[in-house]
Amino acid sequence: MKQEHNTMANKPIFPLLMKMAIPPMLSMLIQSMYNIIDSIFVAKLGEKALTALSLAFPLQNLSLAFSVGLGVAINALIAQNLGAKKNNLANNIASHGIFLSLLHSLLFIFIGVFLIKPFFSIFTNDPETLNYAITYGSIVITLTFGSIIHITIEKMFQATGNMIIPMFLQVVGAVVNIILDPILIFGINGYLKFGVSGAAIATIIGQISACLLAILLFRKKSFLKLSLTTFKPNLQIIKNIYSIAIPSGVMTALPSILVTLLNGLLTTVNQSAIAFLGIYFKLQSFVYMPANGLIQGMRPLISYNFGAKHFERVKKIIKVSIIVTSVILCSGALIFMTFPKFILSWFNATSSLLNIGIIGLRIFSICFIVSSVSIVISGTFESLGNGKYSLTISLLRQLIITVPLAHILLFLIGLNGVWLSFLIAECIASIVSIILLKKEILKFSSII
Protein backbone atom coordinates (compact mmCIF):
# COMPACT_ATOMS: atom_id res chain seq x y z
CA MET A 1 0.00 0.00 0.00
CA LYS A 2 2.75 2.46 0.89
CA GLN A 3 4.62 1.90 -2.38
CA GLU A 4 1.43 2.38 -4.40
CA HIS A 5 0.82 5.69 -2.66
CA ASN A 6 4.45 6.78 -3.16
CA THR A 7 3.94 6.05 -6.87
CA MET A 8 0.94 8.40 -6.91
CA ALA A 9 3.16 11.13 -5.44
CA ASN A 10 6.42 10.57 -7.32
CA LYS A 11 6.06 8.73 -10.65
CA PRO A 12 6.20 10.82 -13.89
CA ILE A 13 2.74 12.18 -14.58
CA PHE A 14 1.89 11.05 -18.12
CA PRO A 15 2.72 7.32 -17.67
CA LEU A 16 1.12 7.37 -14.23
CA LEU A 17 -2.04 9.00 -15.58
CA MET A 18 -2.20 6.46 -18.40
CA LYS A 19 -1.71 3.60 -15.96
CA MET A 20 -4.55 4.94 -13.84
CA ALA A 21 -6.77 5.98 -16.74
CA ILE A 22 -6.51 3.25 -19.39
CA PRO A 23 -8.40 0.59 -17.37
CA PRO A 24 -11.42 2.85 -16.64
CA MET A 25 -11.25 4.22 -20.20
CA LEU A 26 -11.51 0.70 -21.61
CA SER A 27 -14.21 -0.33 -19.16
CA MET A 28 -16.31 2.75 -19.88
CA LEU A 29 -15.82 2.28 -23.61
CA ILE A 30 -17.23 -1.22 -23.26
CA GLN A 31 -20.01 0.17 -21.05
CA SER A 32 -20.97 2.67 -23.75
CA MET A 33 -20.84 -0.07 -26.40
CA TYR A 34 -23.45 -2.14 -24.63
CA ASN A 35 -25.67 0.93 -24.21
CA ILE A 36 -25.52 1.43 -27.96
CA ILE A 37 -25.96 -2.27 -28.73
CA ASP A 38 -29.03 -2.29 -26.47
CA SER A 39 -30.62 0.39 -28.66
CA ILE A 40 -29.49 -1.27 -31.91
CA PHE A 41 -31.27 -4.51 -30.99
CA VAL A 42 -34.39 -2.73 -29.74
CA ALA A 43 -34.49 -0.63 -32.94
CA LYS A 44 -35.23 -3.86 -34.82
CA LEU A 45 -38.57 -3.92 -33.00
CA GLY A 46 -39.47 -0.56 -34.59
CA GLU A 47 -39.08 3.18 -34.04
CA LYS A 48 -41.74 3.19 -31.30
CA ALA A 49 -39.68 0.75 -29.24
CA LEU A 50 -36.60 2.90 -29.83
CA THR A 51 -38.53 6.01 -28.79
CA ALA A 52 -39.58 4.21 -25.60
CA LEU A 53 -35.92 3.66 -24.67
CA SER A 54 -35.26 7.35 -25.35
CA LEU A 55 -38.07 8.23 -22.94
CA ALA A 56 -36.60 5.86 -20.33
CA PHE A 57 -33.12 7.38 -20.62
CA PRO A 58 -33.70 10.23 -18.12
CA LEU A 59 -34.74 7.84 -15.34
CA GLN A 60 -31.87 5.45 -16.07
CA ASN A 61 -29.44 8.35 -16.03
CA LEU A 62 -30.97 9.57 -12.76
CA SER A 63 -30.14 6.26 -11.07
CA LEU A 64 -26.63 6.52 -12.50
CA ALA A 65 -26.40 10.07 -11.12
CA PHE A 66 -27.12 8.86 -7.59
CA SER A 67 -24.53 6.10 -7.99
CA VAL A 68 -21.80 8.23 -9.52
CA GLY A 69 -22.41 11.18 -7.19
CA LEU A 70 -21.95 8.97 -4.14
CA GLY A 71 -19.02 7.16 -5.75
CA VAL A 72 -17.16 10.34 -6.67
CA ALA A 73 -17.60 11.66 -3.13
CA ILE A 74 -16.26 8.61 -1.35
CA ASN A 75 -13.50 8.29 -3.95
CA ALA A 76 -12.29 11.85 -3.28
CA LEU A 77 -12.60 11.61 0.52
CA ILE A 78 -10.92 8.21 0.78
CA ALA A 79 -8.03 9.30 -1.47
CA GLN A 80 -7.55 12.59 0.41
CA ASN A 81 -7.48 10.83 3.78
CA LEU A 82 -5.09 8.17 2.54
CA GLY A 83 -2.85 10.97 1.27
CA ALA A 84 -3.04 12.56 4.73
CA LYS A 85 -2.26 9.14 6.37
CA LYS A 86 -5.72 8.94 8.02
CA ASN A 87 -6.44 5.31 7.19
CA ASN A 88 -9.07 4.71 9.89
CA LEU A 89 -11.13 7.64 8.66
CA ALA A 90 -10.83 6.33 5.09
CA ASN A 91 -12.23 2.97 6.26
CA ASN A 92 -15.12 4.69 8.01
CA ILE A 93 -15.96 6.64 4.86
CA ALA A 94 -16.03 3.37 2.90
CA SER A 95 -18.53 1.90 5.39
CA HIS A 96 -20.73 4.97 5.03
CA GLY A 97 -20.59 4.56 1.25
CA ILE A 98 -22.12 1.08 1.42
CA PHE A 99 -24.78 2.24 3.89
CA LEU A 100 -25.83 5.15 1.68
CA SER A 101 -25.85 3.02 -1.48
CA LEU A 102 -28.44 0.74 0.17
CA LEU A 103 -30.62 3.75 1.00
CA HIS A 104 -30.38 4.96 -2.60
CA SER A 105 -31.46 1.51 -3.80
CA LEU A 106 -34.64 1.73 -1.72
CA LEU A 107 -35.44 5.11 -3.26
CA PHE A 108 -35.39 3.66 -6.78
CA ILE A 109 -37.58 0.75 -5.80
CA PHE A 110 -40.17 3.37 -4.80
CA ILE A 111 -39.72 5.28 -8.07
CA GLY A 112 -39.97 2.10 -10.15
CA VAL A 113 -43.14 0.91 -8.45
CA PHE A 114 -45.12 4.14 -8.12
CA LEU A 115 -43.83 6.85 -10.51
CA ILE A 116 -43.01 5.12 -13.83
CA LYS A 117 -46.43 5.33 -15.52
CA PRO A 118 -47.20 8.97 -14.56
CA PHE A 119 -43.76 10.03 -15.78
CA PHE A 120 -44.00 8.43 -19.23
CA SER A 121 -47.60 9.55 -19.72
CA ILE A 122 -46.36 13.16 -19.85
CA PHE A 123 -44.39 12.59 -23.04
CA THR A 124 -46.48 10.31 -25.25
CA ASN A 125 -50.12 9.55 -25.95
CA ASP A 126 -49.30 6.65 -28.24
CA PRO A 127 -50.42 3.49 -26.38
CA GLU A 128 -47.79 1.22 -27.97
CA THR A 129 -44.89 3.57 -27.19
CA LEU A 130 -46.22 4.10 -23.66
CA ASN A 131 -46.52 0.37 -23.05
CA TYR A 132 -42.97 -0.22 -24.27
CA ALA A 133 -41.65 2.56 -22.02
CA ILE A 134 -43.46 1.33 -18.91
CA THR A 135 -42.40 -2.28 -19.52
CA TYR A 136 -38.74 -1.38 -19.96
CA GLY A 137 -38.55 1.38 -17.35
CA SER A 138 -40.27 -0.48 -14.51
CA ILE A 139 -37.65 -3.26 -14.70
CA VAL A 140 -34.45 -1.23 -15.11
CA ILE A 141 -35.40 1.35 -12.45
CA THR A 142 -36.89 -0.86 -9.74
CA LEU A 143 -33.99 -3.33 -9.86
CA THR A 144 -31.12 -0.87 -10.28
CA PHE A 145 -29.64 -1.74 -6.86
CA GLY A 146 -26.96 -3.90 -8.50
CA SER A 147 -25.58 -0.93 -10.42
CA ILE A 148 -25.67 1.38 -7.38
CA ILE A 149 -23.73 -0.97 -5.10
CA HIS A 150 -21.30 -2.03 -7.83
CA ILE A 151 -20.36 1.57 -8.68
CA THR A 152 -19.85 2.41 -4.99
CA ILE A 153 -17.37 -0.44 -4.55
CA GLU A 154 -15.71 0.37 -7.89
CA LYS A 155 -14.95 3.92 -6.72
CA MET A 156 -13.42 2.57 -3.52
CA PHE A 157 -10.95 0.51 -5.53
CA GLN A 158 -10.12 3.53 -7.68
CA ALA A 159 -9.51 5.68 -4.60
CA THR A 160 -6.68 3.34 -3.60
CA GLY A 161 -5.11 3.43 -7.08
CA ASN A 162 -6.51 0.05 -8.19
CA MET A 163 -7.97 0.58 -11.67
CA ILE A 164 -7.78 -3.01 -12.94
CA ILE A 165 -10.56 -4.48 -10.80
CA PRO A 166 -13.07 -1.71 -11.67
CA MET A 167 -12.31 -2.32 -15.35
CA PHE A 168 -12.86 -6.05 -14.89
CA LEU A 169 -16.19 -5.44 -13.14
CA GLN A 170 -17.42 -3.16 -15.93
CA VAL A 171 -16.37 -5.68 -18.57
CA VAL A 172 -18.20 -8.53 -16.85
CA GLY A 173 -21.43 -6.53 -16.56
CA ALA A 174 -21.23 -5.36 -20.16
CA VAL A 175 -20.39 -8.77 -21.65
CA VAL A 176 -23.25 -10.46 -19.78
CA ASN A 177 -25.64 -7.79 -21.05
CA ILE A 178 -24.42 -7.99 -24.65
CA ILE A 179 -24.69 -11.79 -24.72
CA LEU A 180 -28.19 -11.84 -23.20
CA ASP A 181 -29.63 -8.94 -25.23
CA PRO A 182 -30.37 -10.78 -28.51
CA ILE A 183 -31.32 -13.97 -26.67
CA LEU A 184 -33.91 -12.34 -24.40
CA ILE A 185 -35.23 -9.86 -26.98
CA PHE A 186 -35.68 -12.24 -29.95
CA GLY A 187 -35.56 -15.63 -28.23
CA ILE A 188 -34.10 -18.97 -29.30
CA ASN A 189 -36.35 -21.34 -31.25
CA GLY A 190 -39.42 -19.54 -29.95
CA TYR A 191 -38.31 -19.61 -26.30
CA LEU A 192 -37.21 -16.66 -24.10
CA LYS A 193 -38.65 -14.15 -26.56
CA PHE A 194 -39.44 -11.16 -24.31
CA GLY A 195 -39.06 -8.20 -26.69
CA VAL A 196 -38.43 -4.85 -25.01
CA SER A 197 -38.66 -6.37 -21.53
CA GLY A 198 -35.87 -8.79 -22.56
CA ALA A 199 -33.53 -5.83 -23.09
CA ALA A 200 -34.34 -4.61 -19.58
CA ILE A 201 -33.85 -8.06 -18.04
CA ALA A 202 -30.47 -8.44 -19.78
CA THR A 203 -29.37 -5.06 -18.40
CA ILE A 204 -30.37 -5.97 -14.84
CA ILE A 205 -28.71 -9.40 -14.95
CA GLY A 206 -25.50 -7.74 -16.16
CA GLN A 207 -25.62 -5.18 -13.34
CA ILE A 208 -26.29 -7.78 -10.63
CA SER A 209 -23.48 -10.01 -11.97
CA ALA A 210 -21.02 -7.10 -11.67
CA CYS A 211 -22.36 -6.28 -8.19
CA LEU A 212 -21.92 -9.79 -6.81
CA LEU A 213 -18.41 -10.00 -8.24
CA ALA A 214 -17.57 -6.55 -6.79
CA ILE A 215 -18.59 -7.69 -3.30
CA LEU A 216 -16.51 -10.85 -3.61
CA LEU A 217 -13.38 -9.07 -4.86
CA PHE A 218 -13.67 -6.29 -2.31
CA ARG A 219 -13.61 -8.82 0.52
CA LYS A 220 -10.53 -10.51 -0.94
CA LYS A 221 -8.53 -7.74 -2.62
CA SER A 222 -9.16 -4.39 -0.96
CA PHE A 223 -7.08 -3.14 1.95
CA LEU A 224 -9.96 -0.88 2.98
CA LYS A 225 -11.83 -2.43 5.88
CA LEU A 226 -15.61 -2.18 6.27
CA SER A 227 -17.13 -2.29 9.74
CA LEU A 228 -20.77 -2.89 8.88
CA THR A 229 -21.54 -5.03 11.94
CA THR A 230 -20.45 -2.25 14.31
CA PHE A 231 -21.40 0.56 11.94
CA LYS A 232 -22.97 3.75 13.30
CA PRO A 233 -23.88 6.60 10.95
CA ASN A 234 -21.80 9.71 11.57
CA LEU A 235 -23.67 12.87 10.59
CA GLN A 236 -20.48 14.83 9.93
CA ILE A 237 -19.13 12.15 7.57
CA ILE A 238 -22.50 11.95 5.80
CA LYS A 239 -22.50 15.74 5.46
CA ASN A 240 -18.96 15.66 4.01
CA ILE A 241 -19.94 12.93 1.56
CA TYR A 242 -23.06 14.73 0.33
CA SER A 243 -21.26 18.06 0.06
CA ILE A 244 -19.43 16.43 -2.87
CA ALA A 245 -22.03 13.83 -3.86
CA ILE A 246 -24.91 16.25 -4.38
CA PRO A 247 -23.11 18.59 -6.81
CA SER A 248 -21.53 15.60 -8.58
CA GLY A 249 -24.84 13.73 -8.68
CA VAL A 250 -26.63 16.77 -9.99
CA MET A 251 -23.99 17.08 -12.71
CA THR A 252 -24.54 13.46 -13.74
CA ALA A 253 -28.32 13.95 -13.52
CA LEU A 254 -28.25 17.02 -15.74
CA PRO A 255 -28.64 14.96 -18.94
CA SER A 256 -31.76 13.43 -17.36
CA ILE A 257 -33.19 16.85 -16.62
CA LEU A 258 -32.09 18.20 -20.00
CA VAL A 259 -33.52 15.30 -22.02
CA THR A 260 -36.77 15.40 -20.03
CA LEU A 261 -37.24 19.10 -20.75
CA LEU A 262 -36.22 18.77 -24.40
CA ASN A 263 -38.47 15.74 -24.89
CA GLY A 264 -41.33 17.94 -23.77
CA LEU A 265 -40.27 20.52 -26.36
CA LEU A 266 -39.68 17.98 -29.14
CA THR A 267 -43.09 16.42 -28.57
CA THR A 268 -44.42 19.49 -30.38
CA VAL A 269 -42.22 18.64 -33.39
CA ASN A 270 -42.35 14.86 -33.99
CA GLN A 271 -41.50 11.51 -32.41
CA SER A 272 -38.47 11.05 -34.70
CA ALA A 273 -36.83 14.07 -33.04
CA ILE A 274 -37.28 12.39 -29.64
CA ALA A 275 -35.86 9.14 -31.01
CA PHE A 276 -32.83 10.99 -32.42
CA LEU A 277 -32.11 12.78 -29.15
CA GLY A 278 -32.14 9.43 -27.35
CA ILE A 279 -29.84 7.92 -30.00
CA TYR A 280 -27.45 10.86 -29.67
CA PHE A 281 -27.15 10.51 -25.91
CA LYS A 282 -26.34 6.83 -26.35
CA LEU A 283 -23.82 7.59 -29.11
CA GLN A 284 -22.14 10.49 -27.31
CA SER A 285 -21.39 8.16 -24.41
CA PHE A 286 -19.13 6.26 -26.83
CA VAL A 287 -16.98 9.41 -27.02
CA TYR A 288 -17.43 10.89 -23.56
CA MET A 289 -17.14 7.60 -21.64
CA PRO A 290 -13.42 7.12 -22.51
CA ALA A 291 -12.83 10.79 -21.67
CA ASN A 292 -14.64 10.27 -18.36
CA GLY A 293 -12.50 7.19 -17.82
CA LEU A 294 -9.42 9.38 -18.05
CA ILE A 295 -10.96 11.76 -15.53
CA GLN A 296 -11.59 8.79 -13.23
CA GLY A 297 -7.88 8.05 -13.39
CA MET A 298 -7.08 11.72 -12.84
CA ARG A 299 -9.31 12.23 -9.78
CA PRO A 300 -7.45 10.09 -7.21
CA LEU A 301 -4.12 11.49 -8.43
CA ILE A 302 -5.26 15.06 -7.87
CA SER A 303 -7.00 14.23 -4.58
CA TYR A 304 -3.98 12.36 -3.22
CA ASN A 305 -1.43 15.00 -4.23
CA PHE A 306 -3.68 17.80 -3.01
CA GLY A 307 -4.01 16.03 0.35
CA ALA A 308 -0.21 15.65 0.43
CA LYS A 309 0.19 19.39 -0.48
CA HIS A 310 2.02 18.68 -3.75
CA PHE A 311 0.37 21.63 -5.49
CA GLU A 312 2.75 21.98 -8.44
CA ARG A 313 2.18 18.33 -9.26
CA VAL A 314 -1.58 18.93 -9.17
CA LYS A 315 -1.21 21.65 -11.82
CA LYS A 316 0.83 19.37 -14.09
CA ILE A 317 -1.76 16.58 -13.78
CA ILE A 318 -4.48 19.02 -14.88
CA LYS A 319 -2.49 20.14 -17.95
CA VAL A 320 -1.68 16.62 -19.10
CA SER A 321 -5.30 15.53 -18.59
CA ILE A 322 -6.61 18.37 -20.77
CA ILE A 323 -4.23 17.42 -23.60
CA VAL A 324 -5.16 13.72 -23.53
CA THR A 325 -8.90 14.45 -23.24
CA SER A 326 -8.70 16.79 -26.23
CA VAL A 327 -7.18 14.02 -28.36
CA ILE A 328 -9.99 11.62 -27.39
CA LEU A 329 -12.82 14.06 -28.03
CA CYS A 330 -11.38 15.40 -31.29
CA SER A 331 -11.16 11.82 -32.56
CA GLY A 332 -14.83 11.31 -31.71
CA ALA A 333 -15.73 14.57 -33.41
CA LEU A 334 -14.00 13.45 -36.62
CA ILE A 335 -15.99 10.20 -36.71
CA PHE A 336 -19.36 11.91 -36.08
CA MET A 337 -18.61 14.61 -38.64
CA THR A 338 -17.53 12.16 -41.36
CA PHE A 339 -19.92 9.20 -41.01
CA PRO A 340 -23.30 10.42 -39.62
CA LYS A 341 -25.47 8.48 -42.12
CA PHE A 342 -23.55 5.24 -41.57
CA ILE A 343 -23.84 5.61 -37.78
CA LEU A 344 -27.60 6.25 -37.91
CA SER A 345 -28.08 3.23 -40.19
CA TRP A 346 -27.20 1.04 -37.18
CA PHE A 347 -30.56 2.02 -35.69
CA ASN A 348 -32.72 1.18 -38.75
CA ALA A 349 -33.21 4.92 -39.21
CA THR A 350 -36.25 6.00 -41.21
CA SER A 351 -35.94 8.80 -43.76
CA SER A 352 -37.39 11.24 -41.19
CA LEU A 353 -34.81 10.18 -38.62
CA LEU A 354 -31.98 10.47 -41.16
CA ASN A 355 -33.04 13.99 -42.20
CA ILE A 356 -32.97 15.11 -38.58
CA GLY A 357 -29.96 13.08 -37.45
CA ILE A 358 -27.30 13.73 -40.10
CA ILE A 359 -27.19 17.49 -39.50
CA GLY A 360 -27.69 16.97 -35.78
CA LEU A 361 -24.69 14.64 -35.40
CA ARG A 362 -22.46 17.05 -37.31
CA ILE A 363 -23.43 19.92 -35.01
CA PHE A 364 -22.93 17.78 -31.92
CA SER A 365 -19.48 16.69 -33.16
CA ILE A 366 -18.21 20.26 -32.72
CA CYS A 367 -19.46 20.17 -29.12
CA PHE A 368 -16.98 17.39 -28.36
CA ILE A 369 -14.02 19.57 -29.32
CA VAL A 370 -15.19 22.60 -27.36
CA SER A 371 -16.00 20.62 -24.19
CA SER A 372 -12.49 19.14 -23.78
CA VAL A 373 -11.39 21.84 -21.34
CA SER A 374 -14.56 22.18 -19.31
CA ILE A 375 -15.04 18.50 -18.46
CA VAL A 376 -11.45 18.13 -17.20
CA ILE A 377 -11.70 21.27 -15.10
CA SER A 378 -15.04 20.15 -13.72
CA GLY A 379 -13.47 16.81 -12.70
CA THR A 380 -10.58 18.72 -11.14
CA PHE A 381 -12.91 20.67 -8.87
CA GLU A 382 -14.60 17.41 -7.81
CA SER A 383 -11.18 16.01 -6.86
CA LEU A 384 -10.45 19.10 -4.76
CA GLY A 385 -13.81 18.85 -3.00
CA ASN A 386 -15.03 22.07 -4.64
CA GLY A 387 -18.43 20.83 -5.77
CA LYS A 388 -19.77 24.36 -6.21
CA TYR A 389 -17.50 25.17 -9.15
CA SER A 390 -18.05 21.74 -10.75
CA LEU A 391 -21.78 22.22 -10.52
CA THR A 392 -21.55 25.71 -12.01
CA ILE A 393 -19.70 24.42 -15.07
CA SER A 394 -22.10 21.53 -15.60
CA LEU A 395 -25.18 23.70 -15.17
CA LEU A 396 -23.87 26.04 -17.85
CA ARG A 397 -23.08 23.13 -20.18
CA GLN A 398 -26.29 21.20 -19.81
CA LEU A 399 -29.16 23.26 -18.46
CA ILE A 400 -29.07 27.00 -17.77
CA ILE A 401 -28.13 28.01 -21.32
CA THR A 402 -29.27 25.03 -23.38
CA VAL A 403 -32.94 24.80 -22.41
CA PRO A 404 -34.07 28.42 -22.87
CA LEU A 405 -31.86 28.83 -25.94
CA ALA A 406 -33.32 25.66 -27.50
CA HIS A 407 -36.83 27.10 -27.16
CA ILE A 408 -35.76 30.39 -28.75
CA LEU A 409 -33.77 28.87 -31.61
CA LEU A 410 -36.46 26.27 -32.38
CA PHE A 411 -38.86 29.17 -32.94
CA LEU A 412 -36.32 31.21 -34.97
CA ILE A 413 -34.58 28.64 -37.19
CA GLY A 414 -36.29 25.31 -36.59
CA LEU A 415 -35.13 21.98 -35.20
CA ASN A 416 -31.42 22.52 -35.92
CA GLY A 417 -31.57 25.44 -33.49
CA VAL A 418 -32.13 22.91 -30.68
CA TRP A 419 -28.85 21.20 -31.55
CA LEU A 420 -27.02 24.54 -31.92
CA SER A 421 -28.04 25.47 -28.36
CA PHE A 422 -25.76 22.66 -27.12
CA LEU A 423 -22.77 24.10 -28.99
CA ILE A 424 -23.30 27.64 -27.71
CA ALA A 425 -23.63 26.37 -24.14
CA GLU A 426 -20.37 24.38 -24.44
CA CYS A 427 -18.50 27.49 -25.63
CA ILE A 428 -19.69 29.60 -22.71
CA ALA A 429 -19.04 26.83 -20.16
CA SER A 430 -15.45 26.38 -21.38
CA ILE A 431 -14.69 30.09 -20.99
CA VAL A 432 -16.16 30.16 -17.47
CA SER A 433 -14.29 26.98 -16.44
CA ILE A 434 -10.93 28.50 -17.42
CA ILE A 435 -11.69 31.61 -15.36
CA LEU A 436 -12.65 29.51 -12.31
CA LEU A 437 -9.54 27.32 -12.63
CA LYS A 438 -7.26 30.35 -12.70
CA LYS A 439 -8.96 31.57 -9.54
CA GLU A 440 -8.36 28.20 -7.86
CA ILE A 441 -4.70 28.11 -8.94
CA LEU A 442 -4.18 31.49 -7.27
CA LYS A 443 -5.23 29.81 -4.01
CA PHE A 444 -2.55 27.15 -4.55
CA SER A 445 0.05 29.87 -5.08
CA SER A 446 -0.90 31.64 -1.87
CA ILE A 447 -0.62 28.38 0.12
CA ILE A 448 2.80 27.62 -1.39
URSUL-V936780 format. One record per helix or strand of 3 or more residues. SS is the DSSP state (h for helix, s for strand). FROM is the first residue (numbers start at 1). LEN is the number of residues. If there is no record, write none. Layout:
SS;FROM;LEN
SS;FROM;LEN
This chain:
h;2;9
h;13;31
h;47;37
h;87;28
h;116;6
h;127;16
h;145;15
h;164;23
h;196;26
h;235;32
h;271;37
h;311;28
h;340;6
h;351;20
h;372;12
h;387;14
h;402;12
h;416;32
